[in-house]
Amino acid sequence: MAPLSESTDTEPTALASDTLRESIVDTLREAIGDDLLESYLIPNDDVWIRVSASAWRRSGEALREQGFDYFCFLSAIDWLPSPFGRGEDDPSAEPDEAEAESKEMTQGYTGGATRFQMLARVTDLRRHVGVTLKADVDESMVVESWIPVYAGANWHERETHEMFGIGFAGHPDLRNMYLPGDFEGYPMRKDFPLLARMVKPWPGIVDVEPMPTEDGDEEAESS
């Protein structure tokens, strides 16, 4: 072996294929067929799989049968660019919803076709491997509940319903956990106006006081 201080002309060793995660994707594809829309795998690191909304529960069941019996979390994401701009923009400005809708949405790993996506994380503790499952949410804004597969999804689905307005068919009780029962709107949607920012921007625009001047500078300016 050449000393570390010496350079060599040999090519770096290629990473071995990740047969474990590849087999997980293949087995899920056998279970749900064309409802597996896209997958993204980083060898020896992680894997993301996007399925159709109609196969959301079936995909969870298939992963459970593969040994993914540890439920980590379930939530949703709104890929709409915020019409309120960035945190450093003027929060008192009128939101430009047309401009936000005209911007291209980027749905991250495995892509997507809708503004809202479901995402869940499950783990196989014996094989020490996890999977992030994603699904586009169509205009019905309803997917099947995961409670029959993972009982721990109960409160996660309640929170997702409360914050994003996504319904879960088969869920026994989608009451709000944080907000009053008559609260209108869904705070985690990008187009929901956060009134607290209007009153006290964070980390928005702040008043910047001028730097104090030296006495000599003031005398020079007055002379």
Secondary structure as UniProt FT lines:
FT   TURN            4..5
FT   HELIX           19..32
FT   HELIX           33..35
FT   STRAND          36..42
FT   TURN            43..45
FT   STRAND          46..51
FT   HELIX           53..55
FT   HELIX           56..66
FT   STRAND          70..78
FT   TURN            83..84
FT   TURN            87..88
FT   TURN            91..92
FT   HELIX           97..102
FT   TURN            109..110
FT   STRAND          116..124
FT   TURN            125..128
FT   STRAND          129..136
FT   TURN            139..140
FT   STRAND          142..144
FT   TURN            147..149
FT   TURN            151..152
FT   HELIX           153..164
FT   STRAND          167..169
FT   TURN            181..182
FT   TURN            187..188
FT   TURN            190..191
FT   HELIX           195..199
FT   HELIX           215..222
//
